[in-house]
Structure formats: structure tokens, C-alpha cells
């Protein structure tokens, strides 16, 4: 086998560090601009949505309502994981998640209502927790939806 690793050439025959003469330079720049422009505006909303989902998932153990609200524990865990996974998907491919970002809004609204639907006479701490976390999910999900629609138009 011949050693071609130190020839200074890439597979296209291009030499040197400047890529302006590379045959695919224009295509690489366009793809880079497309990827960067889609993530630059949505990055500020992705992390908070992910954190809201994680907190929702662990909130039964943080607020210690695992003993008296067992149905709500499972519910918050599943809804929190769903919100966090949607946030990760939104980070990975924001251009494809326009409709799914509205699912975060729906999950947040359900989290607010489900406190009384799923829970058995919840106390004030559980109600405040789910209303605040659900409200944050609604607001941040709407922000994600707005940003992704804005990115889709440009």
C-alpha cells in the first residue's frame, strides 16, 4: 500500500488550505449557511424546553408527592420525558419540527389540566408545580413554533 496521507492533496486533487478553489466550495457554503441559520435562532428556545421537560419528569421526587399521588407521578414522568425528547428533536432538526413544536404547547396545556384529572385531590404544591411547569411549556413551545415558522419562511 502506498502512503498518501502526507501528499497535501484531498480526494478531489485540491491542494493547500484555502478551499475557495475546491470544486464543491459553493455547495458546502450554502449547506453550512442553511444549517447555521436554522439553529441560530432556535437555540435560545431549545435548552429551556429541554430543562422544563427534565424538571417535569423529576418533579414528583423533588416535591415529594410520590406517596400520595402515584398516578400523577407516572403521568409527570411520561409527560416530562415527552417534552424533553421533543426538545431534543427540535434541536436536531428544527426545519422538520414546525408542527411538532405545537405538540409541546398541547403537552403543557394538558399538564395544567391533568393535575385535577389524573391527581386525587392534589395539594397546593402539586397544583402550583404543574401549573407553572405547564405554563412554561406552553410559552416556550409557542416560541419554538414561532421561531421554526419564521425560519421556514426565510
C-alpha positions, -999 to +999 in steps of 0.1 A: +000+000+000+012+034-007+012+062+019-009+091+005-016+108+038+011+134+036+008+145+000-012+176+008-040+167-016-075+157-009-095+132-030-106+160-054-069+167-062-072+201-044-040+212-026-035+238+001-056+251+030-077+276+011-110+260-001-120+287-025-108+267-054-124+235-042-150+222-067-177+219-041-170+251-022-202+269-032-224+239-022-205+235+011-210+272+019-247+270+011-253+239+032-233+255+061-254+287+059-286+267+058-277+246+089-264+276+109-293+298+101-318+272+112-302+266+146-290+301+154-325+315+162-340+283+177-311+276+201-323+300+227-356+282+230-344+246+228-325+244+261-352+259+283-378+235+268-355+206+275-349+217+311-387+222+316-392+186+304-365+172+327-378+191+357-414+179+349-400+143+349-382+146+382-407+170+400-426+142+419-393+133+437-382+169+441-416+179+457-421+146+474-455+137+462-447+102+452-465+086+482-499+103+479-502+110+441-489+078+425-509+083+393-496+118+389-460+106+395-462+083+364-480+110+345-454+137+352-426+113+344-441+104+310-451+140+300-417+153+311-398+127+291-420+135+261-413+172+263-376+166+267-375+143+237-394+168+216-369+195+226-340+173+215-357+166+182-363+203+177-326+209+183-315+182+159-338+192+130-356+225+136-368+227+100-388+195+103-403+202+137-426+231+129-458+211+136-443+191+164-434+222+183-471+228+187-472+194+205-451+210+233-479+236+236-505+208+238-485+188+264-481+220+285-518+227+284-525+190+293-501+192+322-520+221+337-554+204+333-542+169+342-534+180+378-571+177+386-580+150+360-552+125+370-545+135+406-566+126+436-573+158+455-538+174+449-524+198+474-514+234+466-477+225+460-486+199+433-511+223+417-486+252+416-458+229+403-479+215+374-495+249+365-461+267+364-443+239+345-473+235+321-474+273+316-437+274+308-441+245+284-469+264+266-450+296+264-417+280+253-435+256+229-452+286+213-418+304+210-403+273+193-433+271+169-429+308+161-392+305+155-394+275+134-422+290+112-401+321+109-371+300+098-392+281+073-403+314+056-367+327+052 
